[in-house]
Amino acid sequence: MFHLLRLSLCLLCLSLHSSLTTSSPYHNSSAQLCHEYEKFAMLKLKNSLTIDDSSTILQDCASSGHVPYAKTVSWKATGSDCCQWDGVTCNPLTGHVVGLNLRCGKLLGTIPTNSTLFTLRHL
């Protein structure tokens, strides 16, 4: 009887551990990590810049060993998780944007001092 109770407790602990580890953001690919206000801020940034295919940008990127491409094309307002956008890095636990790499992203423009980019507190 004691062995049966002990076995039941072990199975219960194993089951609980399994459900806790699979509910992590690392294992749930359908969960969106992106925070809406951060997504909005980056979309505003995207709209303030233009994609530039000038030869100067292409040459600078090629000479540094990078392939230039318009990273912000993947940035969509609906149906996408901003943590999956090109050039965006998010904290896998909190979903906050912690990095933007727009190098060789074919972008042209200036970032004003009141840009929504500065609302990304975790960047």
Residue pairs with C-beta under 8 A, 6 or more apart in sequence:
21 27
22 28
25 31
25 33
25 92
25 93
25 95
26 92
32 81
32 83
32 95
33 81
33 83
33 90
33 92
33 94
33 95
34 81
34 82
34 83
34 90
34 95
34 97
35 95
35 96
35 97
37 119
38 82
38 96
38 97
38 119
38 120
39 77
39 82
40 116
41 116
41 117
41 119
41 120
42 75
42 82
42 85
42 88
42 97
42 100
42 116
42 117
42 120
43 75
43 77
44 115
44 116
45 111
45 115
45 116
45 117
46 72
46 75
48 109
48 111
48 112
48 115
49 72
49 107
49 108
49 109
50 107
50 108
50 109
51 70
51 72
51 73
51 106
51 107
51 108
52 106
52 107
52 108
53 106
54 108
57 68
57 104
57 106
57 108
58 68
60 104
61 67
61 68
61 103
61 104
62 68
64 104
66 103
66 104
67 104
68 104
68 105
68 106
69 86
69 104
69 105
69 106
70 105
70 106
70 107
71 85
71 86
71 87
71 102
71 105
71 106
71 107
72 85
72 86
72 87
72 102
72 105
72 107
73 86
74 80
74 84
74 85
74 86
75 82
75 85
75 86
82 88
82 90
82 97
83 89
83 90
83 95
83 97
86 105
87 100
87 101
87 102
87 105
88 97
88 99
88 100
89 97
89 98
89 99
89 100
89 101
90 96
90 97
90 98
91 98
91 122
94 122
96 121
96 122
97 120
97 122
97 123
98 122
98 123
99 123
100 120
100 123
111 117
117 123
